[in-house]
Amino acid sequence: MTTDGTGAQGTVEFTAMDQPSKVTSAAVVHAGEASAVPEVSAYAYDPAQHLVAETKPMGAKAGAAAGSYSTKYVLDENGQPVVSIRRSRGGPGESDEVPLALRVRPGQQPHRAGGGSGRQELPHPDLL
């Protein structure tokens, strides 16, 4: 159980290995909402308990498009994140296209596809 500055309580669910899998904040009124609603974040881990994905509250809302407001982590052979792929889609007034933000850990070079254009080529995000 978590408690915010007003004394309102939220919850944290854990995996069998004591990693947070779901964090639910105390219910609060957000802009454009008539009543208090909790925010939910979700986390996924590989078998070695390395964080491989997280979904922010906008992606956990009822009716959100699959994969929206999520980050997927690509790990190296030591389980260290080398690339993060951030997705946001399906929010109010947004299309269902998948804009990506690709971040590479300092010192790592992503493999480039094609001939030296310098652009990082990725497969469609749903294939990652």
N, C-alpha and C positions, 0 to 999 in steps of 0.2 A: 504494500500500500504506500502511496506517496501523498504528501500534503503540500498544497501551495500556500502562498502568503496569506490567503484569506481563510485558510482552514479547510478548504474544499479538498476532497480526496480523489485520487486516481488509482489505477492498478498497474501492476507489472506482472506479466506471465513469463515463465522461464522454461527453457529446454531442460531435458534430463541432465545436461551438463552445466546447468546454472547460467546459461547465457540468456539475456532478455530476448523473447520471441515476439512479444506484443506489449506495447506501452500505451495505456489509455489515460489521458489527462482528465482532470476534473472538468465537468461540463461548464462551458462559458458561452456567452452570447458573442457571435462573430458578426462582422458587417454583412448585411443582407440576410441574416437569419433572425427569425422571430423569437426563438427560444434558445436556451442554453444547450449546447451540443458538445460532447467530448471529442478530443482529437485522438486518433489512433495511428500509431506507427508500428510497422511490422518488420521483423528481421529474420533472415534465413542464413543457415550455416552449412558448410560442407561437412563430411563425416569427421574431419579433423578439427571441427569447431572454428574454422576461419569464417569470418563474415563474408558472404558472397552476394547478398542482396538486401536492400532495405526499401521499404515503401513509406513515403511521408504521408501525413494526414489527408491531404487532398486526394491521394490515390487510394485511400482506404475507405472513402465515403461511399455510401450506397449509390450504385449507378455509375461509378467511375469506370472508365475504360480499362481493360486489363493491361497491366504494365505501366499505367500512368503514374506520374510523380514517383518514379522508382529509380534506384541506382543499382547497377550490377557491377561487381568487382571481378576483374580477371586477375587470377593469382599466378605467381611464378612457381617454379618447382619447389620452393621453400615455403609456400603458402603466404607469401607477401603480396599485397595488392600492387600491381604494376599499371593497371588501367582501370579507370572508373568510367562507366557509361551511364550518363544521366538522361532520363526520359521525362518529358512532361507532355501530357495530352489529355483531351477530354474534359478540361475545366470549363467553367462558364464562358461562353462566347468563343471557345477554341474549336478548331477543326480536330479531326481524329488523326492528323498527320503526326509523325513522331520526330520532333526535333531532338537532336542528340548533342550532348556536350561530351567530348572525349578528353579525358585528362590522363596524362602519362606520368608516372613517377619520375622525378628527376634522376638522370643517369640512365634511363631506359629509352630505347628507341623502338617505336612500333614498326613492324614490318610494313613496307610500302608495296602496294600492288601496282602493276603497270609500269610504264616507263618514266621515271624521274620527275613527274610533275610536282612532287612535293605534297600532294594531297593524300591524306590518309583515306584509304578505301575500306569500307566495312561492309559485311553482308547485311541484309535487311535485319533490323534489330530483333525481330521475332525469331530469327534463326540463331541468335547468339545464345 
